[in-house]
Amino acid sequence: MDGNLAIQPVAALPQAPRKIADTGLNQPNLLRLTLKHCHLRGVETAAELATSLGLGFGIASELMTEAKDKQLVEIRGSSGTGYSDFIYALTTKGRELADNALQRNQYVGPAPVTLADYCAQVARQRLRGETVTLEKLSENLADLVLPPQLARHIGPAVNGGRSMLFYGEPGNGKTSVAERISTTYAGAVQVPHAIEVDGQIIKVYDPMVHQPAMETDEKAQETANVVRADETDGRWLSCRRPIVMVGGELTMEALELTHSANSGLHEAPLQMKANGGIFILDDLGRQRVSAKDLLNRWIIPMERGIDYLALNVGTTIEVPFDSLLIFSTNLEPARLMDPAFLRRIPYKIEMRPPSDEQYREALSQVCQRAGLTMSAEQVDYVLREVRTTHRQPLAFYQVGFIVEQIVAAATFEGKAPEVRQDLLDDALQNLSALPS
């Protein structure tokens, strides 16, 4: 994704709670989290606690006051003249309670949000609320060698945030198109560090999935400044719409809440981390679990927009299921899905091999981008060699592969790239070693 892309702020950002009751969280649990911060992070003042918890100074002061009243902390001094400058230290009782809290779970981060607040925020920043234009989608696909009019075929699905299936022979752009779709959306989403449900902590934020939304243009920066001035809830992070891409390594366990006995924490499943963004399931049918079991797992979430997840304590919770599902497979869809599931995927796009005319046009375009010229005779030679000598079916990926090989070989020789016969033959020979 382009690091200079200006991210559009979402319409409604979480507002900072003014008092503990506004957080919706269990006050004793917040107090335990406070003691863990003091114990492990060396938090000494209410101002430091406010930063660590992602909550306002008023709430942090309220928590420190409660801890002092319960003789869990004591005032050891002051860095200034005001109440906000008091320096606190854990008492023996406070350290014992902090140790007990860590035995329950080892979460020491920004205060969690409630499940209700999380569900409400996901609803406010739904993918379907963002408009994607044909021009934007075409621009994002411009560097790929693809059939004409593809953008018009997939545009309604992208614009509506509806699930789609790419299928067809390998090497014709299924995965590449799915990846480019993910860069089409410009909106930002708010992602909580964690959620608390029935005293259990679910970690949601994942730095491997959630990238900070960087405001780069002046107008977006002004909007962000206004938002910050309005004291938004620091327990949330502004991120680009998430992208989760999995292939043959996917297991059923990755789609459920996972609980660590060592940390006492739950980790959100992949589809939950993808809320507000895109979930790409590549190479469908190549997973270690059956495609039928995998697809059946998503029937109800796809229909209702709700997923059901089980905590290790036996409680089942409802969470939003709001991501653009993109399936990609080299196999025949009818072999993977029954008719009932196929009907639930409103957009099915076959990525067909190029015709001779499309192949010629693609070679011309890619050569032009690379500063090369390929004669009509050389193009005819490529078509003939690919089909006969090397016994490969035509595929769009071959065009870029051949040109890249020619450029790389010429560069190694220290010569200006040109379509020489020897370099062309070497590229075709390397191509024949690849699976069709």
Secondary structure by P-SEA (a helix, b strand, c coil): cccccbbbbcccccccccccccccccaaaaaaaaaaaaaccccccaaaaaaaacccaaaaaaaaaaaaaacccccccccccccccbbbbbcaaaaaaaaaaaaaccccccccccaaaaaaaaaacccccccccaaaaaaaaccccccccccccaaaaaaabbbbbbbccccccaaaaaaaaaacccbbbbbbcccccccbbbbccccccccccccccaaaaaaaaaaaaacccccccccccbbbbbccccccccccbbbbccccbbbbccccccccbbbbbcccccccccaaaaaaaccccccccbbbbbccccbbbbbbbccbbbbbbcccccccccaaaaaaccbbbbbccccaaaaaaaaaaaaaaacccccaaaaaaaaaaacccccccccaaaaaaaaaaaaaaaaaacccccccaaaaaaaaaaaaaccc
